């Protein structure tokens, strides 16, 4: 059988790819097919996320083992077969290709083609230009940081420095001698 995946982006309106791939292929095969179809570097860190109907992430399938908690199952792209996680038309996935700014492609498996097999994945539709794979750190719009204003010393007033009733006789110099003796032990 063959899965037909539709790939879109929320960054580029007219971008769309369709990938046909055998159901027994791995998520690594799907990642490589997507990267080939958009001209992305295949060596960048990325992950697939199996999503529910509202695009909420449920399971992550990573390129490399990132040391997840022992109570969570770790799925690696090169070991995980598509048909083990994809079984219905309409199944949704996210392909996060830029971890720095959490940018992803939205993927939907929109057709199962029975009684056919593919040796290698095929991009059957390429429409529009994809977004850039990585964001330049200088292009990220960061909200300005509020500046802390420190008032001049003369504006702080007498209360900042303590009471005028300070008495030199109240200073316990013997306490410092005890600390020094302990340090010399």
N, C-alpha and C positions, 0 to 999 in steps of 0.2 A: 504494500500500500504506500501511497504518497500523501504527505501533508503539504498543503498549500498555505503559506504564511503571508499575511499582509503586514508590512512594516511602515509605520508613519512616525512623524515627529511633531511635537507641539511647538517647535521653533520655526519650522518652515512649512507654510501652508500647502504648497504644491508638490511637496516631496512624498514619494511613495515607492516602495519596492515590493515585489512579490517573489517569494522564494519557494520553489518546490524541492522537497527533500524526502528521501525514503524514511519511513517510520522507524526503521532499525538503526538509523544514523544516530550519532551522539550530539549532545549540545555543543561540543567543540566543532563538529562539522557545520552546525547551524551558525555558530559564531563566525567561523571562517567564511561561510557563504555570505553572511551579512557584511562583514568587513570588505570582502572582495567587491560586493555590489556597490559600496559607497566609497571605496578607496581608503579605508582606514588601516592604520598600522595594527597588525594582528598581535603584537607583543605588549600592548597596553593592558593594564589590569581592567577587568570587566566582570560582570555577573549577569546571570539571568535570574529573574524572580517570577515564580509561578504566582499569578494573581487571581483574586476572586472577580466577580462581575463588576465590582466598583473600583477595580485597579488597586486594591489593597494587597500588599506583598504578603505571601504566605510561606513559600519555601525559596531558599536561595541556592543557586547552582553556580559555583565559582570556578574561575580559571585555575586557581591554585588554592591549596589548603591554607586558610588564614587562621588556624588555631581557634576554632569556635569552641564554645562551652561544651563540655562533655555530655550535657543533657540534650544537646541539639544534634541532629544528624547532619553530617557534612557531605554534600554532594559535589563532585568534581565533574567538570564538563567532559573530560575525556573518558570518564567511566559511566556517565549517565546517558542512557538511551532515551530518545524522544518519546517513544510509545509507552515508556514506564510512567510518564507524567502527563502526557497529552493524550486524551482519549475522546474528546468531544469537539465538534465544530463550535467555534465561539470561545474556546479556551484562550485566556489572555495571559500575556507575558510582558515583562519589562526587560529590556536589555540595557543595563547601565554601562555606558562606555566612557564616562568621565566622572570619576569618583570625587574629584575636587569640588565640582559644582553640582553633583548629583543629576547629571543630564542623561536621559534615556531615550530609547526608541520604544514606542508602543507597538506590540505585536499581537496579532490575533490569528489563530488558526481558523481559516474560513472555509476550508474544503478538505475532505478526505477523498482521495481518488483510489478506489479499490482495483484490484487485479492488475496493478502496474507497479513496477519497481524502478528505482533510479540508482545507478552506480554512484554518481556524483550529484550534489545539489545544483540546481539551475535557477538563475534569476530570470523570471519570465516577464517581468515588467519593471522598467526603470523610468520613473517620472520625476523630474525636478532635481535640483541640486541638494545634497545632504548638508546638514549643519556641519561646522568644523568639529573635528574629533575632540580637540582639547581647547579649553578656554584660556586665553592669555590672562594671567593674573592681573595685569593692568586694566583689563576690560571689565573686571568684576566691579559692580557698583556697590560699594560699601557705604553704609550710612555714616555720616560724619560723627566723629567721637566728640562728645561734649567736653569742652575744656574746663578744667577745674580752676577756679579763680581763688587765689590765696590773697587775702587782704593784707595790706602793708602792716608791719609790726605796730606802728603807732595807732592803728585802728582797733587793735585787739583789746585795749583797756587793761586796767589794773587787775581785774579778776583772772586774766589769763596767767599771770605770773604768780598768783597766790596771794596770801594775806600779807598785809603790812605788819602783822603781829608776829612775824617769824622771830624766834629767839635763838641766837647762836648756842646758848647753853642747853637747848633741847636736842642738839645734834649728838648722837651717841657714837663717838669715835671708837669705843671699846668693841662695838659690834663688828667693825671692820677689822680690828685686830684678830678677833676670833675666826673670821673668814680666811684671813691671810695665814693663820696658824694651820687651818685645815688643809689649805692648798699645799703647804710645805710638807705634809705627811707622806 
